[in-house]
Amino acid sequence: MICEKKEISKEVVKEICSRFGCSPLVASIFARRNITEGEQIKYFLEKDLRYLHMPFLLPSLEDAVDRILDAKEEGEKVLIFGDRDVDGITSTTILYRILKSMGMDVRWKIPTGEDSYGLSIKAVEEFAADYGTLIITVDCGISNNAEIERANELGIDVIVTDHHNPPALLPDAQIIVNPKLEDSNYPFKDISGCAVAFKLACGLRFAQTELYKQEICLLNVRPINEAYIIECVKMVNMTEKERLTETITPGMVRIENTRLLPFLQGQQIFVWNEGLQKKQLAKIFGNGIEFNMLDVSTEIASLIPSVQGLSLIRVKEKSSILRYSDSPSGEIDAFCNIFITYIQKKTSSIQEKDLLQDLQLVALAALADIMPLTNENRILVHNGINAINNGPVISGLTELLARLNMLGKRNTSGNLSWDVVPVLNAAGRLGQPELAVQLFLSEDATERNSISNKIIQMNKDRRQLGNDAWMYIEKQAYESIKRNNEKIIAVVDERIHRGVTGILATNLVKTFNVPAVTVTILEDGSAVGSIRSTRGFDVTALLNYCSELFINHGGHNYAAGFSLERENLDTFIQRIEDFSSFMELDSKEKEMPQVDAEIPLDWLTPDLLEIVDKFEPYGEGFPQLQFFTQKLKIVAADIIGKSEKKHLKLTLDTGKHKWPALAWNSADRLGTEINVGDRIDVLYQISRNTFHGMESAQMIINAFEKTN
């Protein structure tokens, strides 16, 4: 058998079909991938931005907005400091664009040449000399303790916006916005640095409305047996701040003996159906108690006609958001959701101006930083790619896509990751990341075209540097893995260009299936390196084991960077060897490929593309769907390849449809294992093939075997 099909519960499949209106095929794919809870399924079935987490749930985001608004009011000079990779470049672009549109005195800076990662003391001191007063870091800053301390000494406030793992000792920044902070209540931790900057930009746009920082209380009364339940929710900036529930039997308690008065004191009270609410409150407390409330049902219905004349019970029944809730929801939850939707629609003219262009950058950042395509990342990436495909494409990306022959085509997470992300990253890897920022910010189309050509050539140069470096390190890698108990590789060579240490580490991981560290020596004598991981090993443990050796270090659980003095390099390599004696890796045995669905011959039609599209985007944490079909007949076979003919092109017959299929590196199996006329069992993916502007479905075969 070439694959394994996980057994799933028919009851679970039926429940998903019934609850979410899925087809049995879609429901079975969810079940096989252990996506069975409403909160998980929501991000696959829904694409609307309404399903994103509210920006002001991020820790201290409101404080960051207020500090930026103060800077605008006082005419302060602001510096945005980002990172050299795609995540940092896009973060810098988004925040610069929003602050510039607000009329602020803003400039940007990122590490160039041999500069180390993150904010530098030199950048801080130069900004202070230019009378700057506010620095905002994007995709960096969480580990820049010394640099932020220097900023404090010079009277410069620092707002850190980052998504990297926080160190044990946080920098003394005025404000830190990071979903991974220990006290963060943000519902999803694994967003990119660009997504954090995007949320800050959304917060700044919302701050331009009259609703910013307004405290609003939603109130609803509902009967239960002989009593009434009074539910109140305080909301600020579309986020719930506090909730109160009181169950009261009429005539049994005076209002001053409840928690209602202090909770409602000074609040704007909004209700749904004022007449009914007042009538029920009078039954509870008598006619002598007056509630100052505003009925918002009519105004909400003017923007959302589908709720016109409905009770909150009916609004709850129609709520698509509550449909995905895995815990009991009530009328007050329906009120909160419809109110937030109303606010978003009401403020959409401000939010939408640059929203779609920002999302294009957020999508590229998520793909470049290999963020898991789960939770809200799916909606961010879907909408970003959709905006790229449907336009208008953001300036800079337009010129780049045109030169890559991708403009106007149907782009996916796969080809953007493969063709666009490396080009944007190449500028930073070869020491000129400012080119990529200029690409997005330049108002001159000629300049953008020129930059596009430059960074495309840089990517070609970067590939050659990687190929050359592999020649330097391959033998060393074999020696290192033996020395390090077959658990980790550490290679050092001053001929490695610093811009390809991460790529080399990734390639070492793919080749040897163990974590890998690559290090090079800079002209100033310091050493810089990258670490990439696999098999469940969290690199944080290794970094902590060597922490006193580093000048700086940081990153994620499976990818990080560091720098250290050259004299500490031998000690560092020895530490890795020592650490390898007790580090633990998951089993290296490859599991049998998992099938998402077995497709009978009669069902194997190009309509399967609709299922494939439904589950886009694919990437980290959510690989492409794999299907399995038995007894496909080979009716044609050719050996293909550009420089070397080593691939197999087949035509497979289902009886109703003939499928073009590609099997990479399988040419030697034709005439030995299979021939035209044979039947084969196939594990495959479905993709689109575009030829002369015409799209057709094709199979990409991952495994096959001859069958009777």
SEMIBA-176471 format. One line per field, with one value per residue (C-alpha): x, y, z. Coordinates in Angstrom, 3 decimals, decimal comma. Layout:
px = c(X; ...)
py = c(Y; ...)
pz = c(Z; ...)
This chain:
px = c(0,000; 1,440; -0,529; -2,735; -6,361; -7,300; -10,524; -13,042; -16,347; -19,426; -21,223; -18,551; -18,845; -22,651; -22,423; -20,074; -22,335; -25,444; -23,993; -21,970; -23,699; -20,664; -20,670; -19,731; -16,399; -15,482; -16,636; -14,557; -11,458; -12,039; -12,414; -9,254; -7,264; -8,731; -10,497; -13,768; -14,419; -16,418; -13,663; -11,295; -13,734; -14,711; -11,384; -11,808; -15,403; -15,410; -13,291; -14,775; -12,484; -15,194; -13,868; -10,456; -9,625; -10,173; -6,946; -7,452; -7,204; -3,444; -1,663; -1,176; -2,360; -4,625; -1,656; 0,385; -2,375; -2,641; 1,130; 1,208; -1,750; 0,091; 3,145; 0,997; -0,569; 2,833; 4,510; 7,121; 9,675; 9,011; 11,352; 10,058; 12,766; 12,209; 14,017; 15,780; 13,557; 10,182; 8,292; 10,274; 10,133; 6,346; 5,850; 7,916; 5,946; 2,530; 3,322; 5,173; 2,245; -0,359; 1,700; 2,562; -1,125; -1,838; 0,521; 3,195; 6,925; 8,048; 11,095; 12,155; 15,310; 16,276; 19,607; 21,747; 25,081; 26,741; 24,399; 23,177; 19,522; 17,283; 17,498; 21,043; 22,514; 23,935; 20,432; 19,114; 21,879; 21,594; 17,847; 18,364; 20,863; 18,114; 15,770; 13,638; 11,402; 9,560; 10,853; 8,472; 10,074; 8,357; 9,207; 11,994; 12,724; 11,604; 15,241; 16,815; 17,225; 20,475; 19,360; 16,041; 17,804; 19,983; 16,861; 15,421; 18,641; 18,305; 14,649; 13,257; 10,119; 10,050; 7,017; 7,967; 5,737; 7,008; 5,975; 9,178; 9,483; 9,947; 13,102; 12,917; 13,806; 11,730; 13,191; 12,175; 10,127; 7,284; 4,878; 5,211; 2,722; 3,386; 0,786; 3,311; 3,737; 3,075; 0,057; -1,351; -5,006; -4,808; -6,613; -3,911; -0,181; 1,296; 0,772; 3,607; 5,310; 3,599; 0,212; 0,975; 1,833; -1,347; -3,433; -1,798; -2,644; -6,253; -6,316; -5,033; -7,715; -10,411; -9,048; -10,095; -13,769; -15,995; -16,333; -12,692; -12,394; -16,135; -17,343; -20,636; -22,835; -25,114; -28,033; -30,602; -33,338; -34,876; -37,407; -36,573; -39,325; -40,702; -37,540; -35,596; -31,959; -30,352; -27,156; -24,810; -21,583; -19,208; -17,409; -14,607; -13,083; -15,106; -13,729; -15,508; -14,099; -16,503; -19,668; -22,390; -25,278; -28,022; -30,973; -33,795; -37,308; -39,707; -40,413; -37,774; -34,906; -34,447; -32,184; -29,765; -29,139; -27,981; -24,678; -26,460; -26,188; -22,388; -21,948; -24,211; -23,099; -22,205; -22,625; -24,216; -26,777; -27,735; -30,624; -32,436; -36,180; -36,390; -40,119; -39,776; -36,709; -38,389; -41,497; -39,503; -37,410; -40,635; -41,900; -38,687; -38,168; -41,467; -42,354; -40,417; -37,049; -35,955; -33,217; -31,620; -31,195; -30,982; -32,587; -29,997; -31,925; -33,314; -29,954; -28,212; -30,887; -30,302; -26,794; -27,646; -31,146; -31,287; -31,960; -34,796; -37,654; -36,001; -35,851; -32,460; -33,433; -33,867; -30,670; -28,878; -30,328; -29,152; -25,682; -22,993; -20,387; -22,299; -22,841; -19,161; -19,139; -18,395; -19,819; -23,405; -24,272; -27,105; -28,985; -26,408; -23,698; -25,798; -26,207; -22,424; -21,665; -24,216; -23,106; -19,451; -20,455; -22,458; -19,499; -17,215; -19,661; -20,186; -16,446; -15,603; -15,029; -12,037; -10,878; -11,081; -9,009; -5,686; -6,887; -6,642; -3,175; -1,997; -3,393; -1,277; 1,809; 0,457; -0,066; 3,493; 4,873; 2,928; 4,185; 7,761; 7,958; 6,328; 3,471; 1,048; -1,939; -4,439; -6,799; -6,915; -3,773; -5,996; -8,285; -5,383; -3,569; -6,727; -7,771; -4,251; -3,875; -7,385; -6,454; -3,276; -5,279; -8,147; -6,272; -5,440; -2,040; 0,069; 2,734; 6,036; 4,454; 2,802; 6,180; 7,728; 4,889; 5,070; 8,763; 8,147; 5,346; 2,825; 0,715; -2,882; -2,523; -4,218; -1,591; -1,692; 0,100; 2,365; 3,676; 3,913; 6,056; 8,183; 8,556; 7,956; 9,076; 12,667; 13,088; 11,981; 14,163; 17,176; 17,599; 17,995; 20,139; 22,618; 22,767; 20,424; 16,992; 16,281; 15,711; 12,662; 11,179; 11,852; 10,144; 6,895; 7,196; 8,549; 6,088; 8,171; 7,192; 10,541; 12,389; 10,137; 10,852; 14,580; 14,458; 12,438; 15,133; 17,862; 16,315; 15,430; 19,120; 20,025; 17,909; 19,843; 23,085; 21,746; 21,029; 24,579; 25,957; 23,902; 25,135; 28,745; 28,372; 26,993; 30,290; 32,112; 29,993; 28,797; 31,807; 31,848; 28,158; 28,811; 31,615; 29,500; 26,483; 28,719; 30,405; 27,043; 25,448; 23,509; 21,208; 22,370; 24,694; 26,865; 28,997; 31,258; 32,894; 33,906; 33,251; 29,501; 27,688; 25,727; 22,624; 22,395; 23,042; 19,316; 18,867; 21,841; 20,493; 17,135; 18,808; 20,856; 17,645; 16,046; 19,113; 19,960; 16,589; 18,126; 18,341; 21,148; 23,290; 25,257; 27,754; 29,890; 32,489; 31,953; 34,614; 34,523; 35,503; 32,132; 30,255; 26,611; 24,498; 21,122; 19,489; 16,632; 14,895; 12,847; 11,443; 9,810; 12,981; 12,448; 15,628; 14,920; 16,455; 19,735; 19,833; 19,284; 22,061; 24,469; 22,923; 25,914; 28,017; 25,783; 25,908; 22,237; 19,848; 16,163; 13,511; 10,870; 10,658; 11,951; 13,973; 16,314; 19,365; 22,293; 25,621; 28,683; 32,302; 34,712; 36,667; 33,492; 32,949; 34,922; 33,129; 29,793; 30,545; 31,614; 28,421; 26,394; 28,261; 27,667; 23,997; 23,538; 24,228; 20,935; 18,767; 15,727; 14,249; 11,075; 11,466; 13,095; 11,132; 8,854; 5,197; 3,104; 1,602; -1,883; -4,849; -7,453; -10,011; -10,233; -11,881; -13,757; -13,218; -16,678; -15,988; -12,584; -13,524; -12,125; -14,830; -12,398; -10,661; -13,585; -12,754; -9,064; -9,937; -12,212; -9,285; -6,838; -4,454; -1,986; 1,341; 2,872; 0,513; -1,874; -0,283; -2,060; -4,838; -3,819; -6,249; -6,076; -7,672; -7,389; -7,073; -6,478; -5,580; -2,472; -3,428; -0,323; 3,144; 6,045; 9,413; 9,989; 12,494; 14,344; 18,025; 17,603; 14,637; 13,834; 10,137; 7,093; 4,014; 1,026; -2,513; -4,845; -8,331; -11,202; -13,743; -15,417; -12,423; -8,787; -6,367; -2,945; -0,602; 3,008; 5,278; 8,575; 11,825; 9,992; 11,111; 13,118; 9,925; 8,460; 9,159; 10,400; 7,542; 4,729; 3,706; 0,907; -2,240; -1,421; -3,630; -2,117; -3,144; -2,243; -1,625; -1,894; -2,710; -4,906; -3,516; -4,119; -2,101; -2,142; -1,202; -1,771; -4,137; -6,259; -6,623; -7,045; -6,919; -3,982; -2,658; 0,653; 1,497; 3,234; 3,277; 1,953; 2,094; 0,906; -2,263; -4,208)
py = c(0,000; 3,403; 5,431; 5,272; 6,353; 7,280; 5,770; 8,427; 8,408; 8,525; 10,354; 13,087; 13,500; 13,682; 16,253; 18,483; 18,172; 19,044; 21,842; 23,639; 22,714; 20,882; 18,168; 14,684; 14,917; 18,237; 16,991; 13,809; 15,876; 17,989; 14,847; 13,201; 16,338; 16,512; 19,781; 19,082; 22,037; 25,024; 27,478; 25,548; 25,028; 28,697; 29,734; 27,312; 28,065; 31,817; 34,351; 37,640; 39,986; 40,175; 36,855; 38,317; 38,936; 42,535; 44,612; 46,048; 42,573; 42,852; 43,885; 47,663; 48,354; 51,159; 52,680; 52,497; 54,230; 56,971; 57,558; 57,836; 60,234; 62,343; 62,369; 63,579; 66,276; 67,522; 67,296; 64,830; 63,107; 59,377; 56,570; 53,178; 50,561; 47,179; 44,003; 43,094; 40,120; 40,094; 40,279; 43,326; 44,987; 44,632; 45,707; 48,824; 49,603; 49,266; 51,433; 54,061; 54,334; 54,831; 57,394; 59,288; 59,374; 60,901; 63,767; 62,758; 63,511; 59,909; 58,148; 54,484; 52,473; 48,807; 46,988; 47,100; 45,659; 43,946; 45,524; 43,088; 42,166; 44,564; 48,100; 49,448; 51,998; 53,827; 54,225; 55,460; 58,026; 59,286; 59,731; 61,566; 63,898; 64,704; 65,655; 62,509; 61,570; 58,337; 55,042; 52,278; 48,894; 46,438; 42,723; 43,358; 45,084; 42,479; 41,564; 45,023; 45,780; 47,772; 49,774; 50,718; 51,637; 54,013; 55,500; 56,111; 57,896; 60,169; 60,985; 58,896; 56,832; 53,370; 51,374; 47,756; 45,857; 42,329; 38,693; 36,913; 34,940; 37,386; 36,987; 36,407; 40,078; 42,393; 45,674; 48,829; 50,164; 52,563; 50,217; 46,608; 45,106; 41,386; 38,583; 36,271; 38,322; 36,267; 38,359; 38,574; 37,636; 37,748; 34,615; 33,543; 33,862; 32,859; 35,926; 37,577; 40,819; 42,355; 41,216; 42,991; 46,166; 45,698; 45,464; 48,678; 50,360; 49,180; 50,609; 53,950; 54,032; 53,225; 56,020; 58,444; 57,656; 59,114; 55,652; 55,408; 54,812; 55,308; 53,050; 51,469; 49,134; 46,652; 45,528; 42,793; 41,422; 38,013; 35,987; 32,648; 30,784; 33,339; 35,437; 37,599; 37,537; 40,941; 40,751; 43,685; 43,879; 46,844; 47,359; 49,679; 49,706; 46,658; 44,527; 43,248; 44,701; 43,491; 41,433; 41,274; 38,835; 39,222; 36,855; 38,650; 37,651; 40,639; 42,300; 40,309; 42,820; 46,563; 47,778; 49,432; 46,015; 44,600; 45,083; 46,911; 50,512; 50,641; 48,686; 50,975; 54,239; 56,816; 54,330; 54,775; 51,973; 50,431; 47,980; 45,975; 46,788; 49,550; 49,088; 45,455; 46,108; 48,924; 46,834; 43,955; 46,228; 47,806; 44,341; 43,682; 46,995; 48,863; 51,909; 54,307; 53,253; 55,007; 53,629; 56,041; 53,786; 53,997; 51,516; 50,707; 47,965; 50,268; 51,900; 48,525; 47,190; 50,162; 48,781; 45,095; 44,695; 40,960; 41,692; 44,159; 43,461; 40,411; 39,661; 38,932; 35,265; 35,278; 37,317; 34,628; 31,880; 33,684; 34,506; 32,735; 33,656; 32,000; 28,933; 28,163; 28,667; 25,458; 26,871; 27,949; 31,408; 33,677; 36,703; 39,081; 37,320; 37,811; 41,489; 41,896; 40,253; 42,192; 45,430; 44,833; 43,973; 47,192; 49,279; 47,705; 48,442; 51,976; 52,690; 50,725; 53,823; 54,678; 51,097; 50,063; 52,845; 51,003; 47,798; 45,529; 46,775; 46,224; 42,685; 41,882; 42,636; 40,702; 37,640; 37,792; 38,171; 35,181; 32,999; 34,278; 33,832; 30,394; 31,251; 28,356; 28,637; 28,136; 30,431; 34,033; 33,584; 31,756; 34,767; 37,221; 35,210; 34,378; 38,022; 39,175; 36,716; 37,510; 41,207; 40,403; 38,418; 40,889; 44,160; 46,859; 45,395; 47,514; 49,647; 47,813; 44,412; 45,281; 45,829; 42,780; 40,465; 41,842; 41,001; 37,547; 37,027; 36,609; 39,734; 38,998; 35,293; 33,254; 33,279; 30,912; 30,580; 28,041; 30,071; 33,283; 31,407; 29,875; 32,761; 36,100; 35,673; 34,601; 37,636; 40,046; 38,245; 38,366; 42,126; 41,636; 38,533; 40,398; 43,423; 45,834; 45,343; 49,051; 48,320; 46,205; 48,942; 51,519; 49,195; 49,482; 53,139; 54,765; 56,971; 56,696; 53,763; 53,903; 53,534; 50,647; 48,876; 49,350; 48,014; 44,990; 44,112; 44,553; 42,302; 39,620; 39,528; 39,503; 36,387; 34,671; 35,708; 34,459; 31,035; 30,812; 31,809; 29,033; 26,477; 27,559; 27,457; 23,927; 22,825; 24,328; 22,721; 19,328; 17,353; 19,313; 18,501; 14,733; 15,089; 17,294; 14,984; 12,096; 14,225; 15,427; 12,034; 12,062; 14,721; 18,130; 19,676; 22,757; 24,104; 27,164; 28,690; 32,294; 31,867; 31,529; 34,759; 35,869; 36,188; 32,450; 31,031; 30,484; 28,851; 26,555; 25,556; 24,750; 22,657; 20,803; 19,998; 18,651; 16,562; 15,118; 15,354; 16,876; 20,481; 22,496; 25,527; 27,480; 30,185; 32,627; 35,244; 38,920; 41,452; 42,992; 39,625; 38,766; 35,587; 35,375; 32,336; 30,743; 27,698; 25,718; 22,818; 19,712; 16,626; 18,601; 20,197; 23,698; 25,702; 27,947; 25,331; 25,340; 29,131; 29,395; 26,845; 29,088; 32,469; 34,066; 33,531; 35,631; 39,314; 38,950; 36,200; 35,600; 34,146; 31,444; 27,927; 26,327; 29,106; 31,644; 33,793; 34,861; 36,682; 36,240; 37,279; 35,123; 34,155; 32,486; 30,420; 27,331; 27,310; 27,601; 24,593; 22,596; 23,610; 22,242; 18,936; 18,793; 19,672; 16,942; 14,288; 15,015; 16,656; 14,709; 14,457; 12,862; 9,604; 10,087; 7,323; 8,769; 8,046; 6,521; 9,333; 10,238; 10,380; 13,114; 11,259; 8,216; 9,219; 6,551; 6,556; 8,001; 10,982; 11,776; 14,817; 18,354; 19,438; 18,315; 21,655; 23,278; 21,210; 22,085; 25,787; 25,625; 24,630; 27,273; 28,639; 25,791; 25,985; 25,588; 23,710; 22,906; 21,031; 20,437; 17,883; 14,389; 12,064; 8,368; 6,491; 2,828; 1,141; 4,100; 2,908; 4,292; 5,185; 7,216; 7,773; 10,080; 10,884; 14,628; 17,118; 20,266; 19,603; 15,944; 13,776; 12,129; 12,905; 10,936; 12,364; 10,029; 10,122; 8,236; 7,065; 6,984; 5,824; 9,255; 11,546; 11,396; 13,001; 14,447; 13,460; 14,259; 12,021; 13,737; 11,763; 8,601; 8,171; 5,042; 3,257; 3,304; 0,015; -1,598; -1,319; 0,014; 0,187; 1,717; -0,352; -1,119; -0,049; 1,762; 2,919; 6,591; 9,036; 12,518; 16,194; 18,198; 21,390; 23,761; 23,749; 26,994; 26,870; 29,725; 31,335; 28,176; 26,445; 22,699; 20,300; 17,944; 15,411; 15,707; 12,137; 11,629; 7,834; 5,031; 1,267; -1,222; -3,124; -5,985)
pz = c(0,000; -0,982; 1,574; 4,640; 4,907; 8,441; 9,726; 10,710; 12,526; 10,331; 13,150; 13,168; 9,391; 9,603; 12,413; 10,380; 7,319; 9,315; 11,438; 8,777; 5,521; 4,133; 1,519; 2,794; 0,960; 2,578; 5,991; 5,677; 4,825; 7,934; 10,042; 8,682; 9,466; 12,991; 12,178; 13,939; 16,241; 15,087; 15,963; 13,666; 10,811; 10,786; 9,291; 6,395; 5,471; 6,097; 4,206; 5,413; 7,363; 10,032; 11,315; 12,154; 15,784; 16,820; 16,702; 20,177; 21,699; 21,159; 24,369; 24,665; 21,118; 22,310; 24,164; 20,957; 18,998; 21,620; 21,669; 17,865; 17,905; 20,494; 18,213; 15,354; 17,510; 18,709; 15,306; 16,550; 14,355; 14,175; 13,087; 11,978; 12,415; 10,766; 9,818; 6,565; 5,630; 3,860; 7,152; 8,245; 4,829; 4,557; 8,194; 7,587; 4,426; 6,050; 9,054; 7,021; 4,593; 7,334; 9,288; 6,098; 5,141; 8,554; 7,694; 10,202; 10,054; 9,614; 8,232; 8,119; 8,581; 8,404; 8,904; 5,766; 4,715; 7,672; 10,253; 12,887; 13,343; 15,231; 16,483; 16,808; 19,197; 16,183; 14,706; 18,056; 18,477; 14,895; 15,336; 18,625; 16,900; 14,388; 17,282; 16,918; 19,839; 18,934; 17,524; 16,480; 15,867; 13,545; 13,382; 15,883; 19,169; 21,695; 22,443; 22,029; 25,736; 25,492; 22,474; 24,067; 27,297; 25,246; 23,650; 27,107; 28,131; 25,103; 25,814; 22,959; 23,521; 21,942; 20,851; 20,185; 17,767; 17,312; 17,113; 18,102; 21,330; 24,226; 26,347; 30,084; 30,654; 28,482; 27,218; 29,065; 26,161; 26,770; 24,972; 23,766; 21,321; 20,904; 20,890; 22,572; 25,732; 28,847; 29,851; 26,312; 25,857; 22,087; 20,838; 18,343; 18,941; 15,575; 13,395; 11,512; 12,467; 9,447; 10,757; 14,048; 12,105; 10,070; 13,249; 14,490; 11,176; 11,526; 15,039; 13,773; 11,096; 13,642; 15,847; 13,108; 13,810; 16,506; 18,043; 19,136; 22,904; 23,411; 26,201; 25,260; 27,257; 25,534; 27,677; 27,197; 29,440; 28,864; 30,854; 32,442; 34,303; 36,801; 36,818; 34,379; 33,366; 32,820; 30,772; 30,199; 28,194; 28,230; 24,922; 23,884; 20,391; 19,329; 22,166; 25,234; 28,437; 31,108; 31,424; 34,093; 34,466; 37,100; 37,591; 39,383; 40,419; 40,151; 43,497; 45,350; 45,277; 44,901; 42,089; 44,516; 46,051; 42,715; 40,868; 38,046; 39,244; 39,645; 36,419; 34,371; 36,006; 33,327; 30,465; 27,053; 27,209; 23,875; 23,580; 20,924; 20,916; 23,517; 24,120; 25,097; 27,244; 29,207; 29,695; 31,166; 33,378; 34,717; 35,653; 37,541; 39,360; 38,986; 36,936; 39,172; 37,765; 34,572; 32,322; 29,859; 26,841; 23,072; 20,691; 17,981; 16,197; 13,486; 12,756; 12,621; 10,267; 7,951; 7,274; 7,754; 6,240; 6,974; 10,676; 10,032; 12,455; 14,017; 17,721; 19,242; 19,396; 15,613; 15,171; 17,176; 14,979; 11,834; 13,198; 11,182; 13,803; 16,632; 14,465; 14,926; 18,680; 20,581; 23,823; 24,555; 23,223; 24,218; 22,966; 24,411; 22,362; 19,236; 20,184; 20,616; 17,281; 15,258; 16,924; 15,999; 12,434; 12,315; 13,540; 10,945; 8,140; 9,415; 9,461; 6,316; 4,181; 6,377; 6,870; 3,217; 1,642; 1,910; 3,529; 0,490; -0,405; 3,164; 3,053; -0,011; 2,070; 5,070; 2,864; 1,518; 5,046; 6,384; 3,538; 3,836; 7,603; 7,299; 9,612; 10,223; 7,891; 10,661; 12,526; 11,265; 9,140; 6,667; 6,267; 6,094; 3,423; 1,454; 1,234; 0,443; -2,422; -3,640; -3,720; -5,678; -8,215; -8,567; -8,083; -7,806; -6,991; -4,665; -6,352; -6,541; -6,463; -9,788; -11,452; -9,797; -10,855; -14,393; -14,652; -13,254; -15,799; -12,976; -13,352; -14,265; -13,547; -10,861; -8,129; -5,157; -1,839; -3,544; -6,461; -4,423; -1,873; -4,602; -7,055; -5,290; -1,678; -2,543; -4,817; -2,082; 0,442; -1,865; -1,358; 2,378; 2,066; -0,133; 2,131; 0,330; 1,938; 1,522; -2,166; -1,331; 0,870; -1,851; -4,332; -2,358; -1,398; -4,553; -6,433; -9,616; -11,870; -13,679; -10,390; -9,348; -12,645; -12,140; -8,584; -9,728; -12,240; -9,623; -6,992; -9,546; -10,491; -6,786; -6,353; -9,138; -7,427; -4,091; -5,589; -6,882; -3,481; -1,920; -4,425; -3,873; -0,092; -0,200; -1,732; 1,272; 3,977; 2,728; 3,972; 7,235; 7,724; 7,584; 10,118; 12,384; 12,560; 13,609; 16,267; 17,567; 18,206; 14,905; 16,364; 15,120; 12,547; 13,092; 10,240; 10,153; 7,079; 6,512; 2,775; 3,437; 2,586; 5,634; 3,477; 2,844; 6,328; 6,836; 3,435; 4,040; 7,450; 5,847; 3,159; 5,766; 7,658; 4,475; 3,623; 7,042; 8,848; 11,990; 13,267; 11,690; 12,567; 9,963; 10,894; 8,934; 9,902; 9,100; 8,142; 11,631; 13,117; 14,632; 13,738; 12,702; 12,133; 11,658; 13,159; 11,661; 13,319; 12,659; 14,397; 17,194; 18,577; 20,021; 19,361; 22,360; 24,649; 22,728; 22,533; 26,282; 26,879; 24,976; 25,800; 27,557; 24,427; 22,178; 21,356; 20,502; 19,506; 18,928; 16,694; 16,788; 18,176; 14,972; 13,355; 14,931; 14,364; 16,524; 16,585; 18,782; 19,045; 17,073; 20,179; 21,520; 18,385; 19,437; 22,771; 20,977; 18,740; 21,799; 23,605; 20,694; 20,928; 24,685; 24,228; 21,612; 24,249; 25,981; 23,307; 22,163; 18,664; 17,453; 15,544; 12,149; 10,524; 7,889; 8,395; 5,646; 3,513; 4,723; 2,345; 2,713; 0,616; -1,608; -4,887; -6,872; -10,642; -11,288; -9,002; -10,456; -12,575; -12,922; -10,451; -7,735; -8,286; -6,472; -3,391; -3,712; -4,005; -0,963; 1,218; -0,076; 1,103; 1,603; 3,357; 6,807; 9,112; 6,290; 3,364; 0,074; -0,100; -1,106; -2,885; -3,640; -6,534; -7,451; -10,840; -13,126; -16,624; -18,331; -21,904; -22,778; -21,328; -22,190; -20,653; -20,293; -18,883; -19,907; -19,314; -18,359; -19,285; -15,953; -15,376; -16,404; -18,100; -18,105; -19,391; -17,053; -18,002; -15,495; -18,032; -18,117; -18,181; -19,257; -16,814; -17,613; -14,791; -13,868; -11,814; -11,018; -11,149; -12,228; -15,844; -14,995; -13,906; -17,416; -19,154; -15,954; -13,473; -15,652; -19,281; -21,322; -20,737; -17,086; -14,216; -11,239; -7,773; -7,413; -4,547; -6,012; -5,738; -8,094; -9,632; -12,514; -15,690; -17,679; -21,354; -23,828; -21,330; -20,989; -17,629; -17,180; -14,258; -13,887; -11,402; -9,617; -8,647; -5,302; -5,394; -7,563; -7,896; -10,439; -9,584; -11,122)
